[in-house]
Amino acid sequence: MSQVQDKVRHLIEGPLEEMGYELVRVSLSGGSRPVLQVMAERRDGAAMTVEDCTGISHTLSLLLDADDPLAGSYALEVSSPGIDRPLTRPKDFERYAGFVVRLETRQPVDGRRRFRGRLKGLKDGIVSVATDDGDAAVPLDAVVKAQLVLTDDLIAAGAPVRRTN
């Protein structure tokens, strides 16, 4: 994560929690007019609405304008993770065990950088995935990108998956 993304994360995480949301991801992309994407979900497990995103956007705009962590102009985009969501936090790898996932690593793990299969979970910092070639054990700190794959099982389960805690 870049220094700017890390600074934004620290700036907005607390206020989002106070509003009843949990930060999923902060992403900065683009060239001449960067896009700052903030992905959040409701802490109560309910589906995100347009009104949720609008409220978050207004609050974050005020915070970001006051602190100004990005040089120059940028577009702020607030969204929900969606059904084929990225997995960005350790608890995501536990919460979505049983669903098909796509992983990409920084460096090869057992000779490969891309994995696709049924997520078995996370234990002791190792993500376990049942692939067509057998089980893969991928260190969580090696994962640079992870995302649920849209399947009939995922659709049938509904999203977001309700929290049990």
C-alpha positions in Angstrom: 0.0 0.0 0.0 1.4 3.4 -0.9 2.1 6.1 1.8 -0.9 8.1 0.5 -3.3 5.2 0.8 -2.0 4.4 4.2 -2.4 8.0 5.3 -6.0 8.1 4.0 -6.7 4.7 5.7 -5.6 6.1 9.0 -7.5 9.3 8.5 -10.9 7.8 7.6 -11.0 4.4 9.4 -12.1 5.8 12.8 -14.8 8.2 11.4 -16.2 5.4 9.3 -16.5 3.1 12.3 -18.3 5.9 14.2 -20.7 6.1 11.3 -21.4 2.3 11.5 -19.2 1.2 8.6 -16.0 -0.8 8.2 -13.3 0.1 5.8 -12.6 -2.7 3.3 -10.1 -1.0 1.0 -8.5 2.2 0.0 -7.1 2.3 -3.5 -5.5 5.2 -5.5 -5.3 4.8 -9.3 -5.2 6.9 -12.4 -2.9 9.4 -14.0 -3.5 13.1 -14.5 -6.7 13.0 -12.4 -6.3 10.2 -9.8 -9.2 8.3 -8.4 -9.3 7.6 -4.7 -11.6 4.6 -4.2 -12.9 3.9 -0.7 -14.7 0.6 -0.3 -16.8 0.1 2.8 -19.4 -2.2 4.3 -22.0 -1.8 7.0 -21.0 -3.1 10.4 -24.5 -4.5 10.9 -24.1 -6.8 7.9 -26.9 -5.2 6.0 -26.5 -4.4 2.3 -25.0 -1.0 1.4 -27.3 1.5 -0.3 -26.7 4.5 -2.5 -27.6 6.6 0.6 -24.9 4.9 2.6 -22.3 5.7 -0.1 -23.5 9.3 -0.4 -23.3 9.8 3.3 -19.8 8.4 3.5 -18.8 10.4 0.5 -19.9 13.7 2.1 -18.2 12.9 5.4 -15.0 11.8 3.8 -14.9 14.8 1.5 -14.9 17.1 4.5 -12.1 15.1 6.2 -10.0 14.8 3.1 -10.4 18.5 2.3 -9.3 19.5 5.8 -6.3 17.1 6.0 -5.4 17.2 2.2 -3.4 13.9 2.0 -3.4 14.0 -1.8 -1.5 16.6 -3.8 -3.6 18.2 -6.5 -7.1 17.3 -7.6 -8.6 13.8 -7.5 -12.0 12.1 -7.7 -13.4 10.4 -4.7 -15.3 7.2 -5.3 -17.2 5.4 -2.5 -18.5 1.9 -3.1 -19.5 -1.3 -1.5 -17.4 -4.4 -2.0 -20.1 -6.1 -4.1 -20.8 -9.8 -4.3 -17.5 -10.7 -6.0 -15.6 -8.6 -3.4 -11.9 -8.3 -2.8 -10.5 -10.0 0.2 -8.3 -7.5 2.0 -8.3 -8.4 5.6 -7.4 -11.6 7.5 -11.0 -12.0 8.6 -12.2 -12.0 5.0 -10.2 -15.2 4.4 -12.0 -16.8 7.3 -15.4 -15.3 6.6 -15.6 -16.5 3.0 -14.1 -20.0 3.4 -16.0 -22.4 1.2 -16.3 -20.0 -1.8 -14.2 -19.9 -4.9 -11.4 -17.3 -4.8 -8.7 -15.9 -7.1 -5.3 -15.0 -5.5 -2.2 -13.3 -6.9 1.1 -13.2 -5.0 4.1 -10.9 -5.1 6.5 -13.8 -5.7 6.0 -17.3 -6.8 4.7 -19.8 -4.2 5.4 -23.4 -5.2 6.3 -22.1 -8.7 3.2 -20.0 -9.4 1.8 -16.5 -8.6 -1.8 -17.1 -9.5 -4.2 -19.4 -7.7 -7.9 -20.2 -8.2 -9.9 -22.6 -6.1 -12.1 -23.1 -3.2 -11.0 -21.0 -0.2 -10.5 -23.3 2.8 -9.6 -20.5 5.2 -6.7 -18.9 7.1 -4.7 -20.4 9.8 -1.4 -19.2 11.3 -1.0 -16.6 8.5 -1.4 -19.2 5.7 -4.3 -19.0 3.2 -5.4 -22.5 2.2 -7.0 -23.0 -1.3 -8.2 -26.2 -2.8 -7.1 -25.9 -6.5 -7.6 -28.3 -9.4 -3.9 -29.3 -8.8 -4.4 -29.9 -5.1 -4.3 -27.8 -2.0 -2.2 -24.7 -2.0 -0.7 -23.0 1.1 -0.1 -19.3 0.4 1.4 -17.0 3.0 -1.1 -14.2 3.6 1.7 -11.6 3.5 2.6 -12.8 0.0 -0.9 -12.1 -1.3 -1.2 -8.8 -3.3 -4.7 -9.4 -4.7 -7.5 -11.7 -3.7 -11.1 -11.7 -4.9 -14.2 -13.9 -4.7 -15.2 -15.4 -8.0 -18.9 -15.0 -9.0 -20.3 -18.5 -8.9 -23.8 -20.0 -8.4 -22.8 -20.9 -4.8 -21.8 -17.3 -4.0 -25.1 -16.0 -5.5 -27.1 -18.6 -3.6 -25.4 -17.6 -0.3 -26.3 -13.9 -0.9 -24.1 -11.0 -0.2 -23.0 -9.6 2.0 -22.6 -12.6 4.2 -24.1 -11.9 7.6 -21.6 -11.7 10.5 -21.9 -14.2 13.3 -20.0 -12.1 15.9 
